[in-house]
Amino acid sequence: MTPGASKRIRTLIVDDEDLARQVLREFLSAHLEIEIVAECANGFEAVKCAAELEPDLLFLDIQMPKLDGFEVLELIGANRAVVFVTAYDTFAIRAFEVHAVDYLLKPISAERFDAALARAKERLSGKLSSAPLPAMELAASARPPAQYLDRIPVRDGTSVFIIPVAKLDYAEAQDDYVALASGGKKHLKQQTISSLEAVLDPSRFLRIHRSYIVNLERVVKIEPFGKDTHVAVLSGGTQLPVSRAGHARLRAFLDR
Amino acid sequence: MHPILAQLRRLMLYLLGWIPLAGMLTYLLAVPGGLSWLEATTVAFVLCLLYAFVCLAAWYPCQATPLERSTLSRFLFTHVAGALVASGLWLFAARILGRMLSGLDDFHGIDRQLSQDYPLLFATGILLYLLAVGFHYVLLALEASREAEARMMQASVLAREAELRALKAQVNPHFLFNSLNSISALTTSDAAKAREMCILLGDFLRRTLGLGEKAAIPLEEEMSLIHAFIAVEKIRYGARLQMEETIDKEALDAQVPPLLLQPLVENAVGHGIANLIEGGWIRLKAECRDGELSIVVENLFDPEAPPRRRSGVGLANVRQRLEARYGNRAKFATSVDGPCFRVAISLPVEIKERVS
């Protein structure tokens, strides 16, 4: 082993096309400090490899089978350097919203690739802040409402579940996690309930309590509970607490 | 050109409209006017036939004095003067007619009797002329609205054609970017394959550009475009992409709008095969039956695939183009059958004789 091998940057290549991975491999081979720990051809594999191999750096395609690049990043956590590689220029703003180091467009030039790699190294050495740029925050808040989630990917160890939002019954905040209840099962996901609320369609999901978001289609009735509060009864019989503000919102919805 | 004189049918209808007027004039001449019924009928019908043509002249002052852009005084002056002239002429004609008729046995002394009815005739002439003025303004308004409608129709047709041209000429740029990236990969690992891919890509693009100009092509030509497309995609996707074709010999000669099926196959690759880890097949079937060309494109897909951009745009374009070109003679339907997505279209068979 060469001296300093322990400092090599563990790198994961994720792209469903063999030839696209080949280009990245070739460009990376010129950099001795890089160690390619694995290559993955789809989103599930990528999540699994990321969990098992803990790479420092990912080159991540966006449109792939099973999970797209954003979903992969969401599941493996943002504390790694990620460079998106795609033929689409339309995802750039979203890529920087999720704190990507860089965004490479196919076909990739060697110069542009090296620049991205240099940025990644800066990020890994802590010189480049991973804090979002203000402009990107603005872009995030200006995201059109049409982009509500269709599905929520959840990771359990190295395996991944996909919960279509139509099958989500309710979500419950649990410290830094949310428990997503779907079809009688609960899946834990590292996310705040407010950030989940922001990406769910407000005409289908409602925050009824500090700790609960409910799928409105599941609500059968609202019953008084105690002096000031209520409970929402879901079609499966589950009862969820409803806060006073939540009750007002829920009533407004049901009366419509 | 006068709209009524332009068509014999319209002129006949117009003259028919004068028959009741002639009837009323007959009554006026016979009862208050003191002519015999025979005299009154003859004079009234001849004079009305004549006056029908005189009144057509109202078209020109009406055209020159459009309702919305003329002052009231000009409007009144034009038409009152017109009425006086027309009615004066009519009176003159009545006088000549009276003289001519008085030579006949049955009409002896009619000129004298008729001359007593001049004020009645003059007043009737003025009223009839003004009626004609009103009638012509209605005609003008109708014509204007028809023209506006035609203009609007034409504009919408032009807009749609332009849109269709734009749709037709569209090659998905991401297909190009991804293909170029593949070529870039091959240049170091397999130069011969890189060259092959450049040639295939060039072939596809040249065909696309050539076909965009034509209104319709034989299905065979569209299929060779699809083969060029699949050949390029096969280098990217390798064994993941399998294409199967079942096409009738007869169907190969049927005319189809160019680049109608290529987007369907592109869609099958991009939204079907690209989302499958192990890949899958695309099946294309085409046959002619009972004067209809039916084409089915089927592909495997992952119902739980991540949502993609541009989803459905290609399909919507194909549907619109079919609708614009064939109206309800073409059908377009999509269906999902388990892991299989299917687009079925049918259109009337058109076969162009080959120039040999």
Interface residues (C-beta under 8 A of the other chain):
Chain A: D16 E17 D18 L19 A20 Q22 V23 E26 A41 N42 G43 Q63 M64 P65 K66 L67 D68 E71 A87 Y88 T90 L105 K106 P107 I108 D150 R151 I162 P164
Chain B: H174 F177 N178 L180 N181 S182 I183 S184 A185 L186 T188 S189 I235 R236 Y237 G238 A274 N275 L276 I277 D302 E304 A305 P306 P307 R308 R309
